[in-house]
Amino acid sequence: MTLWYAIVLACAATYLTKLACYAVPARWLQIPRMARVAGAITVALLSALTVMNTFASGTALVLDARLAALAAAALALWLRLPFLLVVVLGAGAAGLIRWWG
């Protein structure tokens, strides 16, 4: 299987999954457990994306300024700082690490 076949297959699977979700009865979406599951899936996907963007560089795992940016942003979120400040602190931490070394 070539890369393009894999991409087309992934696109088809994504489209069919989205299409199938329109067939879900509305009463299923009113169940509180479904709302919790949907929220948990969203958080899990965002967490996976964050980890991949922090630790991956091509096909290698790296520890660089992105880790410092993530740590600074996580600390700012934990302190419940405004989101714009979280972004600025993360960018500043990455900039300082890259400037320093």
N, CA, C and O of each residue as an XYZ file, in Angstrom:
404
protein
N       0.850     -1.166      0.000
C       0.000      0.000      0.000
C       0.902      1.237      0.000
O       1.775      1.379      0.856
N       0.687      2.106     -0.944
C       1.488      3.322     -1.011
C       0.892      4.377     -0.084
O      -0.196      4.213      0.468
N       1.634      5.444      0.063
C       1.192      6.516      0.945
C      -0.117      7.118      0.467
O      -0.991      7.426      1.277
N      -0.260      7.289     -0.844
C      -1.478      7.918     -1.357
C      -2.704      7.044     -1.143
O      -3.789      7.557     -0.872
N      -2.544      5.734     -1.260
C      -3.666      4.831     -0.962
C      -4.069      4.944      0.503
O      -5.256      4.940      0.830
N      -3.078      5.044      1.379
C      -3.368      5.181      2.808
C      -4.086      6.509      3.086
O      -5.009      6.557      3.898
N      -3.662      7.578      2.414
C      -4.310      8.871      2.607
C      -5.750      8.840      2.117
O      -6.651      9.331      2.798
N      -5.970      8.266      0.940
C      -7.328      8.173      0.394
C      -8.203      7.293      1.284
O      -9.370      7.613      1.510
N      -7.656      6.197      1.789
C      -8.404      5.312      2.681
C      -8.764      6.031      3.990
O      -9.882      5.889      4.487
N      -7.826      6.796      4.544
C      -8.105      7.547      5.771
C      -9.166      8.619      5.524
O     -10.035      8.843      6.367
N      -9.095      9.277      4.372
C     -10.111     10.290      4.039
C     -11.490      9.647      3.905
O     -12.479     10.188      4.399
N     -11.553      8.506      3.245
C     -12.837      7.817      3.075
C     -13.391      7.369      4.425
O     -14.589      7.499      4.679
N     -12.532      6.847      5.286
C     -12.988      6.407      6.607
C     -13.493      7.593      7.431
O     -14.500      7.482      8.130
N     -12.803      8.713      7.348
C     -13.235      9.903      8.075
C     -14.578     10.402      7.555
O     -15.467     10.743      8.335
N     -14.717     10.442      6.243
C     -15.969     10.915      5.652
C     -17.127      9.987      6.007
O     -18.214     10.458      6.342
N     -16.911      8.683      5.939
C     -17.975      7.729      6.263
C     -18.349      7.797      7.751
O     -19.518      7.644      8.103
N     -17.371      8.023      8.607
C     -17.663      8.171     10.034
C     -18.513      9.414     10.279
O     -19.479      9.376     11.040
N     -18.145     10.514      9.628
C     -18.929     11.741      9.787
C     -20.336     11.553      9.235
O     -21.305     12.015      9.839
N     -20.457     10.887      8.105
C     -21.755     10.632      7.502
C     -22.606      9.740      8.398
O     -23.811      9.961      8.517
N     -22.004      8.746      9.026
C     -22.733      7.845      9.915
C     -23.244      8.568     11.156
O     -24.281      8.201     11.709
N     -22.522      9.591     11.592
C     -22.947     10.321     12.793
C     -24.239     11.090     12.566
O     -24.956     11.386     13.522
N     -24.543     11.415     11.328
C     -25.814     12.088     11.055
C     -26.997     11.137     11.234
O     -28.137     11.584     11.361
N     -26.737      9.852     11.244
C     -27.798      8.862     11.407
C     -28.098      8.558     12.877
O     -29.031      7.812     13.176
N     -27.318      9.127     13.788
C     -27.534      8.888     15.221
C     -28.821      9.588     15.641
O     -28.992     10.776     15.370
N     -29.726      8.871     16.297
C     -30.974      9.500     16.753
C     -30.703     10.636     17.744
O     -29.782     10.559     18.556
N     -31.506     11.672     17.664
C     -31.319     12.846     18.521
C     -31.470     12.498     20.005
O     -30.821     13.113     20.852
N     -32.314     11.526     20.322
C     -32.512     11.189     21.735
C     -31.252     10.580     22.350
O     -31.058     10.675     23.562
N     -30.388      9.954     21.536
C     -29.127      9.426     22.054
C     -28.208     10.550     22.493
O     -27.434     10.402     23.439
N     -28.298     11.667     21.802
C     -27.423     12.788     22.131
C     -27.868     13.526     23.386
O     -27.108     14.332     23.923
N     -29.082     13.268     23.863
C     -29.592     13.906     25.066
C     -29.158     13.183     26.337
O     -29.340     13.707     27.436
N     -28.591     11.998     26.204
C     -28.152     11.213     27.360
C     -26.905     11.884     27.967
O     -25.946     12.163     27.248
N     -26.915     12.142     29.276
C     -25.760     12.817     29.900
C     -24.441     12.075     29.697
O     -23.396     12.708     29.543
N     -24.474     10.759     29.695
C     -23.250      9.986     29.502
C     -22.638     10.260     28.136
O     -21.415     10.311     28.009
N     -23.472     10.438     27.110
C     -22.968     10.729     25.771
C     -22.280     12.094     25.732
O     -21.270     12.262     25.048
N     -22.820     13.056     26.455
C     -22.193     14.382     26.511
C     -20.822     14.293     27.183
O     -19.875     14.947     26.746
N     -20.711     13.484     28.244
C     -19.416     13.306     28.914
C     -18.423     12.603     28.009
O     -17.249     12.973     27.973
N     -18.877     11.595     27.277
C     -17.994     10.866     26.353
C     -17.515     11.798     25.250
O     -16.331     11.795     24.912
N     -18.413     12.592     24.685
C     -18.026     13.523     23.628
C     -17.004     14.533     24.145
O     -16.045     14.859     23.445
N     -17.199     15.021     25.346
C     -16.239     15.949     25.933
C     -14.891     15.298     26.188
O     -13.847     15.912     25.969
N     -14.914     14.051     26.653
C     -13.668     13.336     26.923
C     -12.902     13.051     25.637
O     -11.674     13.138     25.617
N     -13.601     12.719     24.581
C     -12.933     12.452     23.299
C     -12.280     13.720     22.777
O     -11.169     13.679     22.248
N     -12.961     14.837     22.924
C     -12.395     16.109     22.479
C     -11.115     16.428     23.237
O     -10.122     16.829     22.630
N     -11.125     16.258     24.534
C      -9.944     16.525     25.351
C      -8.815     15.558     24.986
O      -7.657     15.968     24.905
N      -9.132     14.298     24.769
C      -8.115     13.318     24.411
C      -7.470     13.641     23.068
O      -6.252     13.528     22.928
N      -8.259     14.035     22.088
C      -7.693     14.379     20.784
C      -6.825     15.629     20.873
O      -5.756     15.680     20.264
N      -7.262     16.623     21.611
C      -6.462     17.839     21.765
C      -5.168     17.540     22.520
O      -4.119     18.090     22.187
N      -5.230     16.688     23.515
C      -4.026     16.303     24.259
C      -3.036     15.568     23.363
O      -1.832     15.822     23.415
N      -3.544     14.662     22.547
C      -2.661     13.923     21.629
C      -2.009     14.861     20.625
O      -0.826     14.714     20.317
N      -2.764     15.815     20.118
C      -2.205     16.788     19.178
C      -1.124     17.634     19.850
O      -0.086     17.907     19.247
N      -1.360     18.043     21.080
C      -0.379     18.840     21.814
C       0.896     18.051     22.048
O       1.991     18.579     21.856
N       0.776     16.806     22.457
C       1.954     15.969     22.707
C       2.739     15.741     21.426
O       3.967     15.825     21.425
N       2.037     15.454     20.334
C       2.730     15.232     19.069
C       3.459     16.488     18.601
O       4.578     16.396     18.098
N       2.849     17.645     18.757
C       3.502     18.877     18.328
C       4.636     19.290     19.268
O       5.518     20.051     18.869
N       4.625     18.804     20.498
C       5.668     19.158     21.452
C       6.885     18.256     21.323
O       8.015     18.745     21.339
N       6.680     16.965     21.197
C       7.789     16.020     21.273
C       8.230     15.433     19.945
O       9.250     14.745     19.910
N       7.517     15.667     18.851
C       7.866     15.052     17.573
C       8.482     16.065     16.629
O       8.023     17.202     16.521
N       9.525     15.631     15.951
C      10.140     16.418     14.887
C      10.418     15.450     13.749
O      11.427     14.745     13.749
N       9.517     15.426     12.785
C       9.630     14.425     11.721
C       9.295     13.064     12.293
O       8.189     12.841     12.787
N      10.248     12.161     12.225
C      10.034     10.819     12.778
C      10.805     10.609     14.075
O      10.857      9.493     14.592
N      11.399     11.666     14.602
C      12.203     11.549     15.819
C      11.507     12.239     16.991
O      10.726     13.174     16.816
N      11.814     11.748     18.184
C      11.358     12.406     19.407
C      12.445     13.364     19.870
O      13.622     13.004     19.905
N      12.053     14.580     20.225
C      13.030     15.585     20.628
C      12.574     16.297     21.894
O      11.381     16.391     22.182
N      13.542     16.789     22.632
C      13.277     17.658     23.782
C      13.959     18.983     23.477
O      15.187     19.075     23.480
N      13.160     20.002     23.213
C      13.722     21.300     22.873
C      12.891     22.401     23.514
O      12.229     22.167     24.525
N      12.916     23.582     22.944
C      12.240     24.745     23.527
C      10.727     24.565     23.592
O      10.061     25.222     24.392
N      10.180     23.683     22.758
C       8.727     23.466     22.793
C       8.280     22.885     24.128
O       7.180     23.171     24.600
N       9.132     22.074     24.730
C       8.799     21.512     26.042
C       8.726     22.618     27.100
O       7.832     22.610     27.946
N       9.660     23.562     27.053
C       9.621     24.693     27.990
C       8.376     25.540     27.758
O       7.764     26.025     28.710
N       8.001     25.719     26.487
C       6.794     26.490     26.174
C       5.557     25.795     26.727
O       4.672     26.442     27.288
N       5.499     24.475     26.566
C       4.362     23.716     27.085
C       4.301     23.793     28.610
O       3.224     23.952     29.185
N       5.453     23.682     29.256
C       5.485     23.743     30.722
C       5.047     25.125     31.221
O       4.283     25.229     32.181
N       5.529     26.173     30.570
C       5.138     27.524     30.976
C       3.645     27.752     30.752
O       2.967     28.341     31.595
N       3.140     27.284     29.616
C       1.712     27.452     29.333
C       0.864     26.635     30.309
O      -0.181     27.099     30.765
N       1.313     25.418     30.630
C       0.565     24.588     31.577
C       0.528     25.234     32.957
O      -0.506     25.217     33.625
N       1.652     25.803     33.383
C       1.689     26.495     34.678
C       0.759     27.708     34.668
O       0.051     27.963     35.642
N       0.765     28.448     33.567
C      -0.108     29.618     33.471
C      -1.578     29.207     33.479
O      -2.411     29.882     34.082
N      -1.891     28.107     32.812
C      -3.277     27.612     32.844
C      -3.661     27.156     34.245
O      -4.780     27.394     34.699
N      -2.729     26.501     34.924
C      -2.997     26.025     36.273
C      -3.253     27.210     37.215
O      -4.050     27.111     38.148
N      -2.569     28.328     36.957
C      -2.777     29.535     37.758
C      -4.002     30.321     37.315
O      -4.315     31.366     37.885
N      -4.699     29.814     36.289
C      -5.918     30.418     35.747
C      -5.691     31.829     35.213
O      -6.507     32.729     35.412
N      -4.561     31.997     34.531
C      -4.276     33.277     33.893
C      -5.094     33.386     32.606
O      -5.518     32.366     32.062
N      -5.322     34.597     32.113
C      -6.069     34.757     30.860
C      -5.356     34.046     29.702
O      -4.129     33.938     29.684
N      -6.143     33.566     28.744
C      -5.588     32.737     27.675
C      -4.535     33.472     26.853
O      -3.530     32.875     26.467
N      -4.746     34.736     26.584
C      -3.755     35.497     25.820
C      -2.420     35.530     26.556
O      -1.363     35.429     25.933
N      -2.465     35.667     27.856
C      -1.239     35.646     28.657
C      -0.595     34.261     28.638
O       0.631     34.152     28.643
N      -1.394     33.218     28.617
C      -0.874     31.854     28.511
C      -0.069     31.702     27.219
O       1.033     31.152     27.227
N      -0.622     32.189     26.124
C       0.056     32.090     24.833
C       1.345     32.907     24.839
O       2.381     32.438     24.368
N       1.284     34.120     25.367
C       2.467     34.987     25.402
C       3.549     34.381     26.289
O       4.724     34.411     25.922
N       3.188     33.837     27.433
C       4.180     33.206     28.319
C       4.807     31.976     27.678
O       6.012     31.757     27.805
N       4.007     31.179     26.998
C       4.551     30.014     26.302
C       5.515     30.425     25.205
O       6.595     29.848     25.076
N       5.133     31.417     24.413
C       6.010     31.888     23.342
C       7.273     32.514     23.926
O       8.367     32.330     23.392
N       7.121     33.240     25.001
C       8.287     33.851     25.644
C       9.252     32.806     26.198
O      10.468     32.954     26.080
N       8.713     31.763     26.796
C       9.571     30.693     27.324
C      10.331     30.006     26.188
O      11.526     29.736     26.312
N       9.649     29.730     25.100
C      10.330     29.106     23.956
C      11.396     30.035     23.391
O      12.496     29.599     23.052
N      11.059     31.321     23.293
C      12.035     32.278     22.781
C      13.277     32.388     23.661
O      14.398     32.444     23.157
N      13.073     32.418     24.972
C      14.196     32.494     25.894
C      15.096     31.253     25.806
O      16.322     31.367     25.800
N      14.489     30.095     25.741
C      15.278     28.855     25.643
C      16.059     28.823     24.343
O      17.231     28.447     24.329
N      15.419     29.215     23.250
C      16.122     29.213     21.955
C      17.223     30.270     21.929
O      18.274     30.045     21.329
N      17.003     31.408     22.563
C      18.016     32.457     22.600
C      19.198     32.029     23.471
O      20.358     32.291     23.150
N      18.869     31.362     24.583
C      19.889     30.960     25.533
C      20.778     29.830     24.998
O      21.986     29.813     25.234
N      20.162     28.890     24.275
C      20.972     27.750     23.877
C      20.656     27.304     22.528
O      21.254     26.346     22.038
